[in-house]
Amino acid sequence: MTHVDPAHLVELALGHATAGEEDAGALRHIRQCGRCRDELRTMTRVVTAARTAQLVDLPAAPPERVWRRITHGLSPEPPAPRAPGAHTKRDRLLLTALTATALAAALTAAHRAGRLRRRTG
C-alpha cells in the first residue's frame, strides 16, 4: 500500500486540497488508511494551533531589557516606553516567527517520519 506523501498531507492539513484527481485519491486513501488518517489529524491540529496562537500562549515574554539592548544596537535613539500589556508590531512578529518555527518543526518531523516509513515499508 502506498501511503500519502507527508508533504501532501501537510498541504491537505493547510486546507490546500483541490478538486483534482491527486487530492481526491489521497483523500480516498486517507479514509481507508488509519495511519495516514492519524497523521493528517495530527498535522491539522498543529496547523490549527499555529493559526490560533496568541502572544499569551508563549512561555514567557522576553524581558524589556532584552528589547532595549536590541533596539539600542540598531538605533542610537532610546526606545519609547510602552504601556504594560500593550502589544507592539515586534510582539506580533515574534509570535509569527514562533508559529512558523513550530510549523517548520512539524513539517520536518512529518517528512522524516515519511522517509523512515518508506525505508521500513
C-alpha atoms as a printed R data frame, in Angstrom:
    type eleno elety resid chain resno       x      y      z
1   ATOM     1    CA   MET     A     1   0.000  0.000  0.000
2   ATOM     2    CA   THR     A     2   1.408  3.393 -0.971
3   ATOM     3    CA   HIS     A     3   0.748  5.956  1.710
4   ATOM     4    CA   VAL     A     4   0.133  9.657  1.130
5   ATOM     5    CA   ASP     A     5   3.391 11.584  0.977
6   ATOM     6    CA   PRO     A     6   3.940 13.677  4.152
7   ATOM     7    CA   ALA     A     7   4.294 16.866  2.090
8   ATOM     8    CA   HIS     A     8   0.896 16.168  0.526
9   ATOM     9    CA   LEU     A     9  -0.592 15.558  3.978
10  ATOM    10    CA   VAL     A    10   0.749 18.958  5.054
11  ATOM    11    CA   GLU     A    11  -0.908 20.626  2.068
12  ATOM    12    CA   LEU     A    12  -4.188 18.942  2.975
13  ATOM    13    CA   ALA     A    13  -3.815 19.969  6.625
14  ATOM    14    CA   LEU     A    14  -3.236 23.545  5.495
15  ATOM    15    CA   GLY     A    15  -6.535 23.382  3.590
16  ATOM    16    CA   HIS     A    16  -4.980 23.427  0.137
17  ATOM    17    CA   ALA     A    17  -6.996 20.493 -1.230
18  ATOM    18    CA   THR     A    18  -8.229 20.945 -4.779
19  ATOM    19    CA   ALA     A    19 -10.843 19.176 -6.860
20  ATOM    20    CA   GLY     A    20  -8.023 17.435 -8.759
21  ATOM    21    CA   GLU     A    21  -7.616 13.681 -9.019
22  ATOM    22    CA   GLU     A    22  -4.409 13.636 -6.947
23  ATOM    23    CA   ASP     A    23  -6.105 15.178 -3.908
24  ATOM    24    CA   ALA     A    24  -9.238 13.084 -4.432
25  ATOM    25    CA   GLY     A    25  -7.122  9.906 -4.499
26  ATOM    26    CA   ALA     A    26  -5.221 10.982 -1.398
27  ATOM    27    CA   LEU     A    27  -8.466 11.683  0.456
28  ATOM    28    CA   ARG     A    28  -9.872  8.280 -0.579
29  ATOM    29    CA   HIS     A    29  -6.708  6.619  0.731
30  ATOM    30    CA   ILE     A    30  -6.882  8.591  3.994
31  ATOM    31    CA   ARG     A    31 -10.463  7.427  4.578
32  ATOM    32    CA   GLN     A    32  -9.275  3.810  4.345
33  ATOM    33    CA   CYS     A    33  -5.828  4.089  5.993
34  ATOM    34    CA   GLY     A    34  -5.713  4.628  9.745
35  ATOM    35    CA   ARG     A    35  -2.037  5.599  9.715
36  ATOM    36    CA   CYS     A    36  -2.443  8.353  7.120
37  ATOM    37    CA   ARG     A    37  -5.676  9.475  8.774
38  ATOM    38    CA   ASP     A    38  -3.871  9.809 12.134
39  ATOM    39    CA   GLU     A    39  -1.001 11.735 10.524
40  ATOM    40    CA   LEU     A    40  -3.409 14.125  8.805
41  ATOM    41    CA   ARG     A    41  -5.310 14.597 12.066
42  ATOM    42    CA   THR     A    42  -2.057 15.401 13.898
43  ATOM    43    CA   MET     A    43  -0.889 17.832 11.221
44  ATOM    44    CA   THR     A    44  -4.295 19.508 11.174
45  ATOM    45    CA   ARG     A    45  -4.064 20.017 14.955
46  ATOM    46    CA   VAL     A    46  -0.611 21.590 14.558
47  ATOM    47    CA   VAL     A    47  -1.854 23.920 11.818
48  ATOM    48    CA   THR     A    48  -4.906 24.889 13.889
49  ATOM    49    CA   ALA     A    49  -2.757 25.523 16.962
50  ATOM    50    CA   ALA     A    50  -0.317 27.611 14.957
51  ATOM    51    CA   ARG     A    51  -3.086 29.664 13.362
52  ATOM    52    CA   THR     A    52  -4.852 30.323 16.651
53  ATOM    53    CA   ALA     A    53  -1.742 31.022 18.757
54  ATOM    54    CA   GLN     A    54  -1.794 34.242 20.723
55  ATOM    55    CA   LEU     A    55   1.006 36.150 22.391
56  ATOM    56    CA   VAL     A    56  -0.218 34.907 25.787
57  ATOM    57    CA   ASP     A    57   0.430 31.352 24.545
58  ATOM    58    CA   LEU     A    58   4.160 31.979 24.526
59  ATOM    59    CA   PRO     A    59   6.061 30.554 27.506
60  ATOM    60    CA   ALA     A    60   7.224 33.995 28.632
61  ATOM    61    CA   ALA     A    61   7.798 37.339 27.020
62  ATOM    62    CA   PRO     A    62  11.434 38.356 26.833
63  ATOM    63    CA   PRO     A    63  12.369 40.897 29.481
64  ATOM    64    CA   GLU     A    64  12.109 44.525 28.397
65  ATOM    65    CA   ARG     A    65  15.873 44.949 28.877
66  ATOM    66    CA   VAL     A    66  16.452 42.470 26.033
67  ATOM    67    CA   TRP     A    67  14.413 44.584 23.635
68  ATOM    68    CA   ARG     A    68  16.132 47.767 24.847
69  ATOM    69    CA   ARG     A    69  19.548 46.284 24.104
70  ATOM    70    CA   ILE     A    70  18.448 45.099 20.666
71  ATOM    71    CA   THR     A    71  16.902 48.464 19.869
72  ATOM    72    CA   HIS     A    72  19.964 50.305 21.177
73  ATOM    73    CA   GLY     A    73  22.176 48.141 18.988
74  ATOM    74    CA   LEU     A    74  20.091 49.001 15.927
75  ATOM    75    CA   SER     A    75  19.370 52.659 16.611
76  ATOM    76    CA   PRO     A    76  21.147 55.421 18.513
77  ATOM    77    CA   GLU     A    77  17.826 56.668 19.939
78  ATOM    78    CA   PRO     A    78  16.449 55.043 23.096
79  ATOM    79    CA   PRO     A    79  13.131 53.249 22.611
80  ATOM    80    CA   ALA     A    80   9.972 54.927 23.788
81  ATOM    81    CA   PRO     A    81   8.475 53.247 26.861
82  ATOM    82    CA   ARG     A    82   5.330 51.297 26.196
83  ATOM    83    CA   ALA     A    83   2.312 50.718 28.358
84  ATOM    84    CA   PRO     A    84   2.240 47.445 30.310
85  ATOM    85    CA   GLY     A    85   0.319 44.808 28.381
86  ATOM    86    CA   ALA     A    86   0.485 46.756 25.104
87  ATOM    87    CA   HIS     A    87   1.389 44.561 22.155
88  ATOM    88    CA   THR     A    88   3.684 46.006 19.553
89  ATOM    89    CA   LYS     A    89   4.417 45.078 15.982
90  ATOM    90    CA   ARG     A    90   7.556 43.405 17.335
91  ATOM    91    CA   ASP     A    91   5.404 41.169 19.569
92  ATOM    92    CA   ARG     A    92   3.257 40.161 16.608
93  ATOM    93    CA   LEU     A    93   6.367 39.459 14.516
94  ATOM    94    CA   LEU     A    94   7.778 37.331 17.329
95  ATOM    95    CA   LEU     A    95   4.534 35.360 17.522
96  ATOM    96    CA   THR     A    96   4.536 34.880 13.748
97  ATOM    97    CA   ALA     A    97   8.167 33.728 13.818
98  ATOM    98    CA   LEU     A    98   7.482 31.258 16.620
99  ATOM    99    CA   THR     A    99   4.398 29.958 14.824
100 ATOM   100    CA   ALA     A   100   6.388 29.492 11.616
101 ATOM   101    CA   THR     A   101   9.118 27.703 13.569
102 ATOM   102    CA   ALA     A   102   6.580 25.335 15.132
103 ATOM   103    CA   LEU     A   103   5.064 24.599 11.732
104 ATOM   104    CA   ALA     A   104   8.507 24.036 10.192
105 ATOM   105    CA   ALA     A   105   9.344 21.611 13.006
106 ATOM   106    CA   ALA     A   106   6.100 19.724 12.391
107 ATOM   107    CA   LEU     A   107   6.787 19.574  8.651
108 ATOM   108    CA   THR     A   108  10.331 18.328  9.256
109 ATOM   109    CA   ALA     A   109   9.078 15.645 11.628
110 ATOM   110    CA   ALA     A   110   6.436 14.561  9.128
111 ATOM   111    CA   HIS     A   111   8.991 14.422  6.339
112 ATOM   112    CA   ARG     A   112  11.398 12.358  8.440
113 ATOM   113    CA   ALA     A   113   8.596 10.039  9.506
114 ATOM   114    CA   GLY     A   114   7.683  9.533  5.858
115 ATOM   115    CA   ARG     A   115  11.265  8.696  4.917
116 ATOM   116    CA   LEU     A   116  11.527  6.257  7.818
117 ATOM   117    CA   ARG     A   117   8.268  4.538  6.788
118 ATOM   118    CA   ARG     A   118   9.462  4.199  3.206
119 ATOM   119    CA   ARG     A   119  12.664  2.531  4.418
120 ATOM   120    CA   THR     A   120  10.886  0.194  6.827
121 ATOM   121    CA   GLY     A   121   7.973 -0.200  4.474
